[in-house]
Amino acid sequence: MEIVLWAIGGIVFVLALINGIGFYKYRREIMKLDANYIIEFIKRNAENGNVSLSINYNNEKWAEVNEKIPQPLASTVKIMVAIEFAQQAADGRIDPKKMVSLQELDLYYVPRTDGGAHEAWLAQFKKANIDYVPLSEIAKGMIAFSSNANTDYLIQVLGLEKINRVAESLEITNHEPIYPMVSSLFIPSSLMTEMNLSKKETLHELKQMAMNDYRNRAIAIHKNLLSKPLIPREKQKLIKVLNMKFQKVWSDRLTRSTTETYASIMKKLNSKEFFNKNVYDYLDPIMEQLMGKPENSDWLQHAGQKGGSTAFVITMAMYATDKEGNQTELAFFANELSLIEQTKLSRVLNEFQLRFLRDSEFRELIRSEFSHL
């Protein structure tokens, strides 16, 4: 869920020019960063509660920082949709081989609101002149490319109530209800039209709105799209409304959970024992697409991950078992980020994971640095 990434690059470039920092100097600073930046970031921000970390290593709780504080999940929440997809496929309630027209996904696609994720996913099919794909391919695109359109389409296919029962089946309690991602983007513009409000009045109304009312509005818009699809002009109106103030409200109201909860979910995916084998047969190809690369399969038995971001949030949950049998589950959530912090964390998060998985000295450093937080 990367609604504002299309805007970030331009904003950072302008800020660099205005502040006289110099774009290339800024870029050099970013490029020099390594995994230790995340350690320092967590230490600096642990007290304000806006960063959380949970790491399990070989069934040991290796590091915990603010692990019980709920944070916005961004696209990491799509793991729950993937799990429900796999369960329904295993039970025969959906046919993962059913062919779906790519045009059906247009209903849930709003240009320039997902960092180019959906267009990037579509590009491979357009190049091959493919107009229909299996339902399973839509689920893969939701995870690997983080397509929000694919996510809302799957919400329609699977059923939102069933998706929201996944938390119960996973035996977790600290997880807010999921609601349609794309449809929630239309709440500001629908309020402006419905109540004849200015942008300022709409922003105030949004901030005062109860979370349950907000979710119900998103669900109502989602259902309405089926009978009254939005035309391109209406989607363009949405983009014009979503300035950074509205995007901040949207980001703050994303479904929340804790790193403790997501580390426990990762353990269930890593163990290959919690679900029936049939469920993993459908889930692993969706969650573990990174295993298709030799540089991963050479040293890992299996691994899966999903991350997410807005201009203010970055999240990631992953699991891995290497060929020596070492098991890792890791969840990292950060909120209230500046643009520069968001950029820096995005730059080094993958290296942080790899260092933990492959470097025993780095693992011990993490345990030492976070043992007192």
N, C-alpha and C positions, 0 to 999 in steps of 0.2 A: 504494500500500500504506500505508494510514493507520490502522492498527489502534488507535492510542491517541488519535486526535484527538477522539473522543467524550469522553475524560476530561480533555483539556488545559484546556478552558475553565473547568471547575469547579475544577480545581487552581489555575489562575492566579488566579481570583477569590478563593479561600480564602486563598492566600498574600498577596494584596494586603490583605485585611482583617486577617490576623494580624500582618503586618509594619507595619501602620499607614501603608502607602504611600498608600492610597486608590485605588480602582479608576479613578476618572475622571482622576486625575493620571497613572496608569499608561497609560491609554488615550491621553491627550494626548501623552505621550512617544512612544508607538508611532506616532501619526498624524503627528508632526513629522519622522519619519525620511525619508531619501531614499536614492537609489542610492549615495551616498558611504559609507553605513554598511557596505556590503559591502566596499568598498575597505579601510576601517579594520579591519573584522573579519578580513579575510585577513591584513593586516599584523600584527595582534596574535597571530594563531594559526598563522602559517606555520611557526614553529619547532617547534611541538608535533606537526606532521604530521597534524592532524585536519581540515584543509581543503585542498582541491585545486581548481585552476582551469586550464583549457586553452581558449584562444581562437585561432582561425584567422580571418584577415581577408584576403580576396582572395589566397588561397594562401600567405599569410605567417603564420608562427607569431607571433602578436601578443603573447600573454601566457602564461606557464607558471609555475605554482606547485605544487610537490609533485605534478606531473603523472603520476609513475610510482608513487605510493603507492596501493595498493588501498584503497577505501572501500566500505562497504555501499551498494548501489544503490537499495534500497527499490523503489518502483514504476517507476523509470526502466528497470529490467531488462525491462519489458514490451515495450520496443522490439524485443527479440530475438524475442519471440513473434509480434509483428506482422509482422516480416520473414519468418518461416517460414510464417505464414498466407498472405502474398502470393505466396511462391514455390510453395507447394502449389496455390494457386488458379490461378496462371499455368500450371502444369504439368498442370492438370486432375485432380490427386489429390484435391481437395476441391471441392465445389460451393458457392461463397459465397452462392448464392441459395437454398440448402436451408433450408426453414422449420423452426425449432426452437421447441418449446414453452418458454415462459418458466418453467414449473414445473420443467423439467429442471435449471435453474440453482440451484434451491433446495437441491439436493444439496450444493453447495459454498458456500452462504451461511450465515454465522454473524452474527446481528444484533449491532450495536454494536462491530464489530471493523474497520470500514473507513471510519470517519468519515461514515457515511451515504451513501457513494458508490453502492453498489448500489441502494439505495432511490431515490436521486435519478435514476438511470438508468431504473429501472422506472416511475417516476411518469409519464413522458410516454406510456407505453403503456397504463398503467392508466386514465389520463384519457381515452384514445381507445378504451377497451375492446378493446385488442389483446392476444391471448393467444399469438400466434406471430410470430416475427421472423426475417428472413434471418440466416444464419450471419455474414455480413459486418457486420450491425448489432451482434452480440455483440463482434466485434473492435473496432468503433468505440467501444463502451461501455467496453471495457478501457482504451483510450487516453484518451478525452475525459473519462470519469467516474472512471477508475481502479478499476473494479470488480474486486475480487479473485476473486469468484465466476466472473465471465466468464473471467478468466485461467486458473483451474484447469480450467474446462470446456474451454477451447481446448487446454490441455495434454493433456487426455484425447483430444480429437479429432485433434490434430496429431501427438501422440507425443512424449514427453519426449526420447527419444534423438535424434530429428530436430531438435528445437529446440536441443539442445545441440551439434549439428553446425553451427549457423549461425555460431558464432565461427570455425570453421575455414574456412567458405566466405567469410567476410569478411576472412580472412587476418590474424586477430588471435590472440594467444596469452595475453594477460594478462586472462583472464576466468574466474572460477570457474564450476563447473556450476550450472545452474538446477535448482530443485526446486519441487514444488507449494507455493504460498503459503499457502492456507487449511489444508491438511493439517498443515503444520508447527506451526500453532497448537495442535493436539491432542496434541502430543508430551508436554507436562507432565502432562496429565490421564491419558494412556494409561500413562505411567510410574508414576504414583501408584496406578492400579488394578492394573497388571501386577505391580508389585513391592511393593505394600502400603506405600508410603512416605508420610511426612508431607510438608508443603509444603517445610519446611527441607531434608529429605533429598532431595526431588525437585530442588530448586534446585541442591544440591551435585552430584547425579548429572548434571544437564544441563551444568553448567560443566565437568565432567570428561570429558564424552562427546566422542569424536573426531568431527571434522566429517563425515567420510565416513559414520560410523554415524548421525549426526543426519540427514543427507540421505536415507539409506536408510530410516530410520524414517518420514520424511515421505512418501516414495514408497510405502511399504507401506500407510500409512494412506490415502493417496489411492486406491490400488487397492481397498482393503477397502471404501471408501465405496460403490462400485458394487454390491456384493453385500449390504452391511449399512449402509444409510443411517442416519444419526444422527437420533434423534427430538429434538424441541425441548427436552426435559428434559436430554438429554445435551449439547446446545449451550449451555444455560444453565449447566451445570456448568463448562464450559470458561471461560465469561466470569468466573465466580467465582474460578477458579484464577489467572487472568492478572492478578496484581497488577503493580506497576511493576518489581519485581525480575525477574519472569519475562519481562516485556516487554523489559527491557534485554538479557537473554540472547538472546531472539528477534531483537531488532534487531541485536545484534552478529554473529549468525550468518547474516544475510541474504547472498545472493550478492554478491560483491565484484568490482570492476574499477577501472580508473583513468580519470581525466578524459582522459588522452592517448588511451586506447582509444576512449572514447565520442566524442571530437571527431573521430577518424578515421572512426567509423561515420557520424556526422553528415555528414561530407564526402561519403561514398558516397551518402547519400540526397539531398544537395544538388546533386550534380553531374548526376544523372539519366543517368549513363553507366556505372556499375559493373554494374548488373543489366540484363537484357533489358528492353525497353520494357514488355512484358506484366507484368512484376513491378511496375514503378512504377504501372501502370494500376490495380493492386489495392492497392498500398501507400500511394500518395498520398492517396486518400480516407480512409484510416484515420489516417495521421500528420498530415495537413494540414487537419484540420477547422476550424482557426482561420481558414482562407482563405474560409470561408463568410460572414464578417462584412465588410461594405464598408469599415470602418475599417482593415482589414488589406489587403484586395485592392486598395484604392485606390493603395497605394504599394509593395506587394510582388508579385513574380512568383510566388513560392511560399515557404512556411515551414512548419515542423513542430516540435513539441516534445513532451517527456514529462518530468514531474517526479515526485517521490515524497517521502514523509516518514514518520517515526515521531516519537515524543516526543524522540528523541535525534539524529535524522538529517534532513537535507534535501538533496535532489539534483535536478538538472535538466540535461537535454541538449537542445539546440535547433540548428536550422539555418535559414537564410533567404537568399534572393536578392532584392534590391530591383529596382525597375524601371529602375534605372541600371546593373544588372548586378553590383553589389557583393555578394560572397558572404561569409557569416559562419557559422562553426561554433563553438559554445560549450558547454562542460560545466563545471558547478560542483557539487562534492560537499563536504558538511560533516558531521562526526560528533562525538559526545560533547558535544552541545549542551545547555545549560540550557533550561528551558522558556521563559524570556524571550528567549534568543538565537534559539530556534527560531521564536518568534512574530515577532520583529523581521525575521529573514531572510525569512520567508514574506511579510511585508508589503511588502518592497522588491525582491524578486527579479525580478518582472516589469518594474518600472521600470528596473532595472539592464540588462536585455536591451534594452529600447526605447532607453535612452540610448546604449548602445553602437551600436545599429543606425543611429541618426538624428543623433547629435551628434558631430561630428568632434573637437571639443575634449575631450569626455569620453573618446573613444577614445585620444587622445594622453595624457591624464592616466593612464589605465590602463597604457599601455605604459611611461610614465615611472615610476609608482609601483611596478610589479612587476618592472622590469628588473633590480633588484639582489637580488631574493629568491631 
